[in-house]
Amino acid sequence: MSNSFTRLSSANGYDNALRNLTTRYATMSALQENMTSGKKILRASDDPTGAGQAERANTRIDRIKTEQRALDTQVSAITQAEATLGNATDLLTQFRTLVVQAGDGANSPVERDTIAKQLVSIRDELLTLANKKDSNGMPLFNGLGSTAAPFETSADGTAPDPDYKFNGLPGQTAASTVAIPFTLDGNAAWMDVPQGNGVFKVSLGATNTGKAFTDIGVVKDASLMASQGTKFTVTFTAPVAPATGATTYTVTNNTSNTTSAAQTYTAGQSIVMGGISMVVRGVPGNGDTLNTLDVLDTNALTNPNAADAAKKPSIFDVLDRAITSMYAVGSTTVGANSFDANFNQEQAISLAQIDTSMEKIGASRGKAGDLLTRADRITETQTTNTIQAKTDKSNAEDIDMIAAAADQSNQQTAYQAALKSYASIQKLSLFNFIG
């Protein structure tokens, strides 16, 4: 039977005890550092996987901050645009009120000239609003266009001015999950007001001598209008002094070249033409005519204004037309008389188109409101995403203070034990027992 002996030198015991003491101290110091910083990852080498997760979460947080700053700028611009459209609505309301006021038969030509000057001031203010810029110098209504003023007037500035044009690009950038457009579509807000009632328009004969005028007309039967068209001429026959009798009229369908039998004219009653009708007022002269035409008729044989038929006026054109109606035909200085047929005709058309213009502004204002509501939803979503990203980052790198405190206590106890062990090992030298 053999025996084996293991001999441990004092140096080996010292080394083991010292190594244990150093390890315990390093672990305790690391825990203390983690507790002081509140982080369990102080450098990537501590936990490469956790460090990567924390960095990705931090990147998401930074990206959300950048997107939110951009969104705040967009919200500021659209808020300004919405407020501008609100101001435009107020100005159009003032404009309409003055046009109605001008229609009062008690007004003199001089008073209508004064009203026209007030209308010019309002029109100019509206044009300024349409070209308004945000705090960064970008036009609020340039659509997809450049930084140039979106609306331009003609060189001569004569009313009515058909030369207003939109310098931007019609349309609007699409909203995304994190952004809304910086601008509104100025073409949709300020341009392309439907002519007349949007289906057909009514005009007085160029050689009329009487005082008859109409409203803008309505569609009474769409199917009948489709089969008979909207191109009609109403011709009046009035007794010429010293003859007496009733004034009559006939209706000619310019599509089928048929003419109705003569009917007695009564001011204020509707004249029906196929599927459309219009209300005629005033006293027509003998041979006077009223014409209706499809707003999109570009046939030069039936429409003397064929070149402009497809062009829809801008809101500024509408206002200029109303301003021009305040004056006698062919004048820019002599106010119109209340019995002037052209004045009354243009009044009816202008009021209808001003109402349509206000609807367009209201629609664009509603679009701005929709965008601001969407921005609120984006902000809510981004806030939720930020909270989630911060949670992910915290889970990856933040220390559990309760568990860390327990570990710190355990490590301190172990360190104290290591110190005592080392002190005991120091006394095991043989020299301590030789005396």
C-alpha positions in Angstrom: 0.0 0.0 0.0 1.5 3.2 -1.1 0.9 6.6 0.4 0.9 9.9 -1.5 1.6 13.3 0.0 0.8 16.7 -1.4 3.0 19.5 -0.3 1.8 23.0 -0.5 4.4 25.7 -0.1 3.7 28.9 1.8 4.3 31.0 -1.4 1.5 29.1 -3.2 -0.9 29.8 -0.4 0.1 33.4 -0.4 -0.5 33.7 -4.2 -3.9 32.1 -4.0 -5.1 34.2 -1.1 -3.8 37.4 -2.8 -5.4 36.5 -6.1 -8.7 35.9 -4.4 -8.4 39.1 -2.5 -7.7 41.1 -5.7 -10.6 39.4 -7.6 -13.0 40.2 -4.7 -11.9 43.8 -4.6 -12.2 44.3 -8.4 -15.7 42.8 -8.4 -16.8 45.0 -5.5 -15.3 48.1 -7.2 -17.1 47.3 -10.5 -20.4 46.9 -8.7 -19.8 50.2 -6.9 -19.1 51.9 -10.2 -22.3 50.4 -11.7 -24.4 51.6 -8.8 -22.9 55.1 -8.9 -23.7 55.4 -12.7 -27.0 53.5 -12.5 -25.8 51.5 -15.5 -24.8 47.9 -15.8 -23.0 48.5 -19.1 -20.3 51.2 -18.8 -18.4 50.1 -21.9 -19.3 47.9 -24.9 -17.0 45.1 -23.6 -19.1 44.7 -20.5 -22.0 43.2 -22.6 -21.7 43.5 -26.4 -25.2 42.3 -27.0 -26.8 44.6 -24.5 -24.6 47.5 -25.7 -25.8 47.0 -29.2 -29.5 46.9 -28.1 -29.0 50.2 -26.2 -27.3 51.9 -29.1 -30.1 50.9 -31.5 -32.6 52.2 -29.0 -30.7 55.5 -28.7 -30.6 55.8 -32.5 -34.4 55.4 -32.6 -34.8 58.1 -30.0 -32.5 60.5 -31.8 -34.3 59.9 -35.1 -37.7 60.5 -33.5 -36.4 63.8 -32.1 -35.2 64.9 -35.5 -38.5 63.9 -37.1 -40.5 65.7 -34.4 -38.5 68.9 -34.9 -39.3 68.8 -38.6 -43.0 68.1 -37.8 -43.1 71.1 -35.5 -41.8 73.3 -38.3 -44.5 71.8 -40.7 -47.2 72.3 -38.1 -46.2 75.9 -37.7 -46.4 76.5 -41.4 -49.8 74.8 -41.9 -51.1 76.6 -38.8 -50.1 80.0 -40.4 -51.8 78.9 -43.7 -55.0 77.9 -41.9 -55.1 81.3 -40.1 -54.4 83.1 -43.4 -57.3 81.3 -45.0 -59.5 82.3 -42.1 -58.4 86.0 -42.7 -59.2 85.5 -46.4 -62.7 84.3 -45.5 -63.3 87.4 -43.4 -62.1 89.6 -46.3 -64.3 87.8 -48.8 -67.3 88.3 -46.5 -66.5 92.0 -46.3 -66.2 92.1 -50.1 -69.5 90.3 -50.6 -71.2 92.7 -48.2 -70.0 95.7 -50.1 -71.2 94.1 -53.4 -74.6 93.6 -52.0 -74.6 97.1 -50.6 -73.7 98.4 -54.1 -76.8 96.8 -55.4 -79.1 99.0 -53.4 -81.0 101.2 -55.9 -80.6 104.2 -53.6 -76.8 104.3 -54.3 -75.7 106.9 -56.8 -73.0 106.3 -59.4 -70.5 108.3 -57.3 -71.3 106.0 -54.3 -70.6 102.9 -56.5 -67.3 104.4 -57.5 -66.4 104.8 -53.8 -67.5 101.2 -53.1 -65.3 100.0 -56.0 -62.3 101.7 -54.5 -63.0 99.8 -51.2 -63.3 96.6 -53.2 -59.9 97.2 -54.8 -58.3 97.6 -51.4 -59.8 94.3 -50.2 -58.6 92.5 -53.4 -55.1 93.7 -52.9 -55.1 92.6 -49.3 -56.3 89.1 -50.4 -53.5 88.9 -53.0 -51.0 89.7 -50.2 -52.5 86.9 -48.1 -52.2 84.5 -51.0 -48.5 85.3 -51.3 -47.8 85.1 -47.6 -44.7 83.3 -46.4 -43.9 81.3 -43.3 -41.2 82.2 -40.7 -38.6 80.4 -42.9 -39.5 82.5 -46.0 -41.4 79.8 -47.8 -44.7 80.7 -49.5 -47.6 79.0 -47.7 -49.5 78.3 -50.9 -46.9 77.3 -53.5 -48.0 73.7 -53.7 -45.2 71.8 -55.3 -43.5 74.9 -56.6 -40.5 77.0 -55.8 -39.8 79.8 -53.3 -41.1 82.4 -55.7 -44.3 84.3 -54.9 -47.0 81.9 -56.1 -49.4 84.4 -57.5 -48.5 87.0 -60.1 -50.6 89.9 -61.5 -50.4 91.3 -65.0 -48.1 94.2 -66.0 -50.9 96.6 -66.6 -53.0 95.8 -63.5 -56.2 96.7 -65.2 -59.4 95.3 -63.9 -60.8 92.9 -64.8 -57.4 91.4 -65.0 -57.3 87.9 -66.7 -53.6 87.7 -66.2 -53.4 86.4 -62.7 -51.5 83.2 -62.7 -50.2 80.6 -60.4 -46.4 80.3 -60.5 -46.2 77.2 -58.3 -46.9 73.7 -59.3 -50.5 72.5 -58.6 -50.7 69.7 -56.1 -49.4 69.0 -52.7 -46.8 66.7 -51.2 -48.3 63.6 -49.5 -48.3 63.3 -45.7 -46.3 60.3 -44.3 -46.3 58.4 -41.1 -44.0 61.0 -39.5 -44.6 64.2 -41.5 -47.1 66.5 -43.1 -46.7 69.0 -46.0 -45.0 72.3 -45.5 -47.4 74.1 -47.8 -51.0 74.0 -49.2 -52.0 73.7 -52.8 -52.5 77.4 -53.8 -54.0 76.4 -57.1 -56.8 74.5 -55.3 -57.3 77.3 -52.8 -57.2 80.4 -55.1 -57.6 79.4 -58.7 -60.2 77.7 -60.9 -63.5 79.1 -59.7 -66.3 77.5 -61.8 -67.9 79.9 -64.2 -71.6 80.7 -63.8 -73.3 77.8 -61.9 -70.6 75.4 -63.0 -72.7 73.8 -65.8 -73.8 76.7 -68.0 -73.4 80.4 -68.1 -75.8 83.2 -69.1 -74.9 86.4 -70.9 -76.7 89.4 -72.3 -76.8 90.1 -76.0 -74.1 92.4 -77.1 -76.5 94.8 -78.8 -79.2 94.8 -76.1 -80.9 98.2 -75.5 -83.3 97.2 -72.7 -82.9 96.7 -69.0 -83.5 92.9 -68.7 -81.0 90.8 -66.7 -81.0 87.3 -65.2 -79.6 85.2 -62.4 -77.0 82.5 -63.0 -79.6 79.9 -63.8 -80.2 76.3 -62.5 -80.4 72.8 -63.8 -84.0 71.6 -63.4 -83.8 68.2 -65.2 -80.3 66.7 -65.8 -81.6 64.0 -68.2 -83.4 66.5 -70.3 -80.4 68.8 -70.2 -78.2 65.9 -71.5 -80.5 65.4 -74.5 -81.2 69.0 -75.4 -78.0 70.6 -74.3 -77.4 74.0 -72.7 -77.1 76.3 -75.8 -80.1 78.5 -76.0 -81.0 82.0 -77.1 -84.0 83.8 -75.7 -85.2 86.6 -78.0 -87.6 89.3 -76.8 -90.3 91.1 -78.9 -91.4 94.3 -77.2 -94.0 96.8 -78.6 -92.4 99.8 -80.1 -94.1 103.1 -79.3 -96.7 104.1 -80.2 -97.7 100.4 -80.3 -98.9 98.8 -77.0 -99.2 95.2 -75.9 -97.4 92.5 -74.0 -93.7 91.7 -74.4 -93.2 88.2 -75.6 -90.2 85.9 -76.0 -89.1 82.8 -77.9 -86.5 80.2 -77.0 -84.2 78.9 -79.7 -82.3 75.6 -79.1 -79.0 76.3 -80.8 -78.1 72.6 -80.8 -81.3 71.4 -82.6 -82.0 74.8 -84.3 -85.6 74.7 -83.2 -87.5 77.7 -81.9 -90.5 77.6 -79.5 -93.8 79.5 -79.9 -93.9 83.0 -78.5 -94.8 83.3 -74.8 -95.7 86.3 -72.7 -92.8 87.7 -70.7 -93.4 88.3 -67.0 -90.6 89.9 -65.0 -89.3 87.7 -62.1 -90.6 84.4 -63.5 -88.4 81.5 -64.7 -87.9 80.9 -68.4 -87.4 77.2 -68.9 -85.2 76.0 -71.7 -85.0 72.2 -72.0 -83.6 71.0 -68.7 -82.4 74.3 -67.5 -84.0 77.6 -66.5 -83.2 81.2 -65.5 -85.1 84.0 -63.8 -85.3 87.1 -65.9 -86.0 90.5 -64.4 -86.2 94.1 -65.8 -87.7 95.4 -69.0 -86.2 94.0 -72.2 -86.0 96.1 -75.4 -87.3 94.9 -78.7 -84.9 92.4 -80.2 -82.9 92.0 -77.0 -81.4 88.5 -76.4 -80.2 86.3 -73.6 -77.8 83.5 -74.3 -76.9 80.4 -72.4 -73.8 78.3 -73.1 -72.0 75.3 -71.7 -69.1 76.6 -69.6 -66.7 74.3 -71.4 -67.9 75.1 -75.0 -64.7 75.8 -77.1 -66.5 75.8 -80.5 -65.7 79.1 -82.1 -68.8 78.9 -84.3 -71.1 78.8 -81.3 -69.0 80.6 -78.7 -67.4 83.9 -79.5 -65.2 83.6 -76.4 -64.1 80.0 -77.2 -60.5 80.8 -76.4 -61.4 81.5 -72.8 -64.2 79.0 -72.4 -62.2 76.3 -70.7 -60.4 78.7 -68.5 -61.8 79.0 -65.0 -61.2 82.3 -63.3 -59.1 82.8 -60.2 -60.7 84.3 -57.1 -58.9 87.5 -58.0 -60.5 87.4 -61.4 -63.9 87.0 -59.7 -63.2 90.0 -57.5 -62.0 92.1 -60.5 -65.2 91.2 -62.4 -67.2 92.5 -59.4 -65.1 95.7 -59.2 -65.6 96.3 -62.9 -69.4 95.9 -62.6 -69.4 98.9 -60.2 -68.7 101.2 -63.2 -70.7 102.0 -66.3 -69.8 99.8 -69.3 -66.5 100.8 -70.8 -65.5 103.2 -68.0 -63.2 103.0 -65.0 -64.3 106.3 -63.5 -68.1 106.7 -63.9 -70.1 104.6 -61.5 -72.9 102.3 -62.8 -76.6 103.2 -62.5 -78.9 100.9 -60.6 -81.1 100.4 -63.7 -78.1 99.4 -65.8 -78.8 95.8 -67.1 -75.1 95.0 -67.2 -74.6 96.1 -63.6 -77.5 93.9 -62.4 -76.4 91.0 -64.5 -72.8 91.2 -63.2 -74.1 91.6 -59.7 -75.9 88.2 -59.8 -72.9 86.5 -61.4 -70.3 88.1 -59.1 -72.3 87.2 -55.9 -72.6 83.6 -57.0 -68.9 83.3 -57.8 -67.9 85.0 -54.6 -69.9 82.4 -52.7 -68.1 79.7 -54.7 -64.8 81.3 -53.9 -65.6 81.3 -50.2 -66.4 77.6 -50.5 -63.0 76.9 -52.1 -61.2 78.8 -49.4 -63.3 76.9 -46.8 -62.3 73.6 -48.4 -58.6 74.4 -48.3 -59.0 75.5 -44.7 -60.6 72.2 -43.9 -57.6 70.5 -45.6 -55.3 72.4 -43.3 -57.3 71.4 -40.3 -57.1 67.7 -41.4 -53.3 68.0 -41.7 -53.0 69.6 -38.2 -55.2 66.8 -36.8 -53.0 64.2 -38.5 -49.9 66.0 -37.0 -51.4 65.6 -33.5 -51.8 61.8 -34.2 -48.2 61.6 -35.4 -47.0 63.4 -32.3 -48.9 60.9 -30.1 -47.5 58.0 -32.0 -44.0 59.4 -31.8 -44.4 60.0 -28.0 -45.4 56.3 -27.6 -42.4 55.2 -29.8 -40.0 57.3 -27.7 -41.3 55.8 -24.5 -40.9 52.3 -26.0 -37.3 53.1 -27.2 -36.4 54.5 -23.8 -37.8 51.4 -22.2 -35.7 49.2 -24.5 -32.6 51.2 -23.8 -33.2 51.1 -20.0 -33.8 47.3 -20.1 -30.5 46.9 -22.0 -28.2 49.1 -19.9 -29.8 50.2 -16.6 -28.9 48.4 -13.5 -31.4 46.8 -11.0 -30.5 48.9 -7.9 -32.0 46.4 -5.4 -30.2 43.4 -6.9 -27.0 45.4 -7.2 -27.2 46.5 -3.6 -27.6 42.9 -2.5 -24.6 41.8 -4.7 -22.6 44.7 -3.3 -23.3 43.5 0.2 -22.4 39.9 -0.7 -19.2 41.0 -2.4 -18.2 43.2 0.5 -18.7 40.2 2.9 -16.7 38.0 0.6 -13.9 40.6 0.5 -13.8 40.9 4.2 -13.6 37.1 4.4 -10.7 37.2 1.9 -8.9 39.7 4.0 -9.2 37.6 7.1 -8.1 34.5 5.2 -5.0 36.3 3.9 -4.2 37.5 7.4 -4.4 33.9 8.7 -2.3 32.5 5.9 0.4 35.0 6.7 0.8 33.3 10.1 1.5 29.8 8.7 5.2 30.4 8.0 7.5 27.8 9.7 9.6 30.6 11.0 6.8 31.8 13.2 7.2 28.5 15.1 11.0 28.4 15.5 12.1 30.1 18.6 
